[in-house]
Amino acid sequence: MKVLHVIPSVSGTQGGPSRAIVDIERALAVRGIDVTTVTTNDDGGSRKLPVQCGQPIATRHATRWYFPRNTVFFKTSAGMARWLNANIERFDAVHAHGLFSFAPVMAAALARRAGVPYVLRPLGVLGHYGMTRHRPLLKKMSLALIERQLIEQASAVHFTSFAELDEAEALGLRCRGVVIPLGIDVTSPAEWREPPNRADPFKLLSVSRIDPKKNLEGLLRAVAAVLSRNPRVSLNIAGQGEPGYVANLRLLSRELGLAEHVNWLGQLEGDEKTEAFASANAFVLPSYAENFGLAVVEALAAGLPCIVSREVALSHDIEAGQAGIVVGTNAESIAAGIATLIGNQDGYSAMSAAARTLALHAFSLETMGERLEALYREIRNADSRMAAKLAS
């Protein structure tokens, strides 16, 4: 079976969506699916990845095609459009990642025209936060004129959580929504963690794209409040964002007196990222909106209790599995959650074990790969039956 994935960017600066495509490629390749991923050389902002464009690049689990990004806005790519137009019929299914961006819209439109079944993954942009921030009027117009038809005629719309599905349905979209959570490789040897020594600093970790949606302002104010009662707390912040915004966050950190307690790690990959999870005592993500939260799953797999806001879709799983603490988005609530976890020495190891168990059973690569393969085969077979019916 040949499946084509189309995504605007695979740059690590773009956060979870770009990170997830690597895991999706791997999960499908293990199941014998021939995976091709088409993307641009976007590297966030005006930067471009130093990759060869217009030629197939063999990775461990997929064939990658990069095409020059012609514009920063909408990430248009004439080369990608020409390639898709010439090659999309060769695939059994197309999986387009994103909305309100050139790559997924073009892929879905061309797949529909060619009669190839396609799946759309909205990446959370159909939620209230996504629709009301970053050019909301343009999104509303685009949804009415372009995306709505593509969504409603898709073979399936891939949501990564039921919360994301519910928000999309609130827009009145008539689509076949399928919930398939993302998965990661859960291979960490530790089954749980011992509670940190009270004499040592309690190390909080935040890993995400640095963006206003992540509510790092609230987290910094919460840490300042906790420090007023417990000076042995530190916060590591990993990720990249717009330089001006990051500079403002650093300024806020200094104004709050956190210079000695907050470390800015930048973008982490590979062993550095693994070490950041291994050395932390808890993970924090108090986002205003999060349709999934891949870094949360990575933290759970590492046995880290997670402090997340109610607006993080995985908060329901974390609360039900007793794998962390769910808080509000205001600084007072975040601070209370941090203080509760620090004070729960007796329950820390049980929470850590629950985090690991949740990741292993609900968010493994195997589970994601199995469900995606089943979806692709189902829509391909349904398309074949429809074609045969129309020909008879």
N, C-alpha and C positions, 0 to 999 in steps of 0.2 A: 504494500500500500504506500502511495506517495502523497505526502502532505506538505503543503506550502504554508509557512508562517510569514506574515508581513507585519513589520513593526517600525515606527518612525526612527527609533534609535536604540542601540544596544549599549550606549555609553553608561558607565558606572555612575556618572553624575546625575542620571535621570532616575535613580532610585530603584524601588522594587520591580516595576514593570520590566526594566532592562535586565535586572538580575534574574527574574523569573524565567525569561526565555531560555537561558542556559539550562536551567533545571528541566524545563519542558522538553527541550531537545534531547537531553540525556534520558529522561523517563521514557520517551517514545522510541529512541534508538534501541534501548534495551529490549523492547518488545518487537523488534524487527521492522519497525516502520522507517521508510526512507524519508528523511526530513530535510527540507530546504528552507532556509531563512533568508528573506530579502529585507534589506534595511538601508539606511543612509549612513554617511560618514559623520553624522552629527555627534558632537562631543559636548553639547551644552553651550548656551550663549552663542558667541560667534566662532567658537573653536570647532575644529574638525579632527576626526580621528586620523592617525597616520596609517591608513590602510590602502591596499590596492583596490581600485574601483573598477566595476565592469567586468570582473573576472571571477570565476568560482574559486572559493577558498575552502579547502577541506579542513574542518575542525574534527575533534574527536568524535562528535555525535551527530554532526550535520554538515551540509554544504551551505556556506554563507556567500551571499552576493551583497556587496556594498555598492551604493551608487552615490554620486555627488549630490549633496544637499544644495539646492539652488537658492533657497531663501530661508532665513531663520524663522520667520513667521510661517506657520502651517507646514514647515519642513518639506517644501515642494521638491520634487526630483524628476526632471524630464527623462533622465536615463532609466529610472525605475519604472516610469509609466510605459516606456517603449518595451522594456523587458517583460513586464507583466502582460501587456497586450499580446506579445508574441509567444509567451510560454504558459499562460495560466491554464490552458486546456489540457496540459500534460499531467495535471494533478487530479487525484481522486477527491481531495477536499482542500479548502483554503481556510486558514484560521487567521483573521485580521485582528490586531491588537491595538485598541484605541478608538477614539472618535474625535471629531473636530480637528483632524490632521490629515494631510494629503495621503500618506501611505495606506492606512486602513480604508479610507473612503474610496480611493482608486481601486484597491484590491477587491473590495466588496462589489463595486459597480461593474468591474470587468468580469468577475466571477459570475455575477448574475446574468450578464449579457451572454457569457459563454456556456451557461447552463451547468456550471460547476457548483456543487453545494458548498456553502460558506458559513463559517461561524464568526461572530463578532464578540470581542471581549472589550467592554466599555472602559475598563480601568477606573471605575468609580466616578467618571465625569457626569453620569446621569443622576447622581445624588444631589441633594439640596445645596451642599457646599460647592460642589463642582459646577453646578449650573448658575450659581449666583456670584461667583468670583471669576476674575480673569475674563474680561469681555463678555459679561452675561447677556447683553442685548444681541451681540453677534452670535452667541451660542443658541439663543432662542430662535433667531431667524434661520440659522443653519439647520437646527433640528427640524424645523417645520418644512424647509425646502429640500434638504438633502438626506440627513441621517435617519429621519423617521421612516422613510420608505425602505432604506437599506436595512434598518433594524427589523421592521415588520415582515420583510421578505426573506430574512436570513433563515437558513435551515435551523439554526439555534443561536441563542445569545448566551455567551458564557459568563456567568457571574461567579465570583469567588466566595460569596457568602450570601446567606438569605437576607441579611440587612441590605446589601447592595441591590438584590432583586426587588425587595419591597420598595426601595426609593425609586427605582426605575418604573415600577408599576404605578406609583403615585403620579407619574407624568402622563398616564393614560395610554402608554405604549402597548400595542397588541403584538406580543412576540412570544416565541417559545423559549422561555428562560430555563436554563439548566445551571444548577449550582454545583461546581466542581472546585473545591478549595485547592490552592497551590500546595505543592509539596517540596520538601528538601531532603537531602541525604542525612538521615539520622544515624550517624555512626559514632558519636561521642562515646568513649568508654565508660564515663561516669554515670551511674544510675541516679545519684542524688548528691547534694552538697551538704557538708557540715555547716552549722551556723557560724558566722564569723566571730572571732574573739572580740569581746566587748572592748578590749584595749586597743584594737586595730581600727583603722578608718573603715566605715561602711561605704563601699564603693558602688555608686550608681552608674549605669551606663545608658546612653542614648545613642542609637544608630539610626540615621535616616537622612534623606535629602533635607538640607537645611532650608526650610520654607516656612512662611507664616502659618500654614496649615498645621504644622507640627507643634505649635504652641510652646516653643522653647522659652518665650518670655514668661509664661506661667510657670514653667519648670524652674527657671532661674529664681524667680521670686519665692517659689516653694522651698527650694534649697536654702535660700537665705533665712526663711522662717524656721526651718529645721535646725540650722546652725546656731540659732540663738539659744536653743535648748540642748543641742548635742553638737559640740565642735568637731567631733570625729566623723565627719561625712564629706565625701568628695564626689564629684560628678565628672565623668568623661563624656565628651560629646564628639561623636564621629560622623563625618559626612561633609558634603560640599554644598554651597549655595551661591546666590548672587553676592559678589564681593561687598557691595554696599550694605546689604542686609546683614551679612555675617559681621561686618564691622560694627553695626548698630547693636547687635547682640553682645559682642565683646565689650562695647562701651557700657551697656546695661549691667553686665557681669561685674565690671569694675566699680560702677556706681553703687551696686549692692554689696560691695566689700567681699566679692567672691574670688578675687584674683588668685588666692592661694588654694582655693578649693575646686576650681573648674579648670579642666584641661581640654584644649581643643585639638583633637587628634587628626583632623582632616579626613580625606577619603581613605578608607581601609579596605584592603583586599587580601585574600589568601591567608597566610600564616599570621599576619598582623591582626586581621579581623578575628581569627580564631583565638588568638592570645587575649584580645580585648574582652571577648565573652568569658574566657577561662578565668581571667583575673577579677571579674566583677562579682558583686554580691546580689545585684538585682538589676532588672531592666526597666526603663521608664519610657512610656510613649503617651503623653496626654493630648493627642491630636484633637483638633476640632472636627475632623472627618477622616475616616480610613476605611476603604472598602474591603481591605484585608489586613495587610501589615506583615510582609514577609520577614522583616527583621524580628518581629515578635515571635514568629515560629522558630527562627534561628536561636533566639534566646531560650525559648522553651526547650528546644532540643539540647541546649547546653546545660539544662537543669537550673536555669535562672528563674526565680519567682518574678512575675511581671506585674508592674503597676501601670495600668492603662486606663484611659478615659472611657466612658460609656460610649462615646462616638467611634471608638475602634471596633470594627465588626467582630473581631475575635474576643471581645470582652465577655460575650455570653458564654463562650466555650471556657474561658479562663475562670469565670465565676463558678460555672457548673462543675468544672473539674478541680476546683480549689487549688488552682495553680498560680494564684496571685491575688491582687487587690484591684478592684474597679473603683475609679474615682471620677469626680467631675472635672471640668476644664479650668476652674478657677484655682488660684494659687493656694487658697486655704484648704481645699479638698485634696489637692495633690500633696501638700505638706502633711496632712493628716494620714494619708495613705502611706507615705514614706515612714512617718513616725510609728505607725502601727506595725509595719513590717520589721523595722529595726527593733522594736520592743518585743516581737514574737519569737524569742529565742527557741522556745520549746517546739513551736510549730514550723520552724524554718525548713528543716530537713524534709518533713512530710510535704510541704508546699513545693520544694525542689523536686522531689520524686514525682509528684503529681504533674509538674510541668513537663518533665521528661516523658512520662507516660502519655500525656496528651499529644505531644509532638509525634511520638512513635506510632500511635494508633490512628490519629486523625489527619496527619499532615506529612505522610511519607511520600517519597518519590514513586514507590510502587503503587500506592493507592491512586495517586493522580494519574500516572501513566495508564493504568488499567481503565479508569473511567474515561479518559480522553480517547483512548483507542476505541472503546465501546461506542462513544458518541460519533466518532468519524465513520465507523463501519455502519452504524445505524443510518446516518444521513446519506451515505453513499448508496446503501441498499434501497432506501426510500426513493432516492432520485432515480435509480435504475428502474424501480417498479413504476414510477410515474412516467418515465420515458417510454417504457414498454406499453403502458396503457394508452398513451397518446398515439403511439404508432399503430395500434391495433384497430 
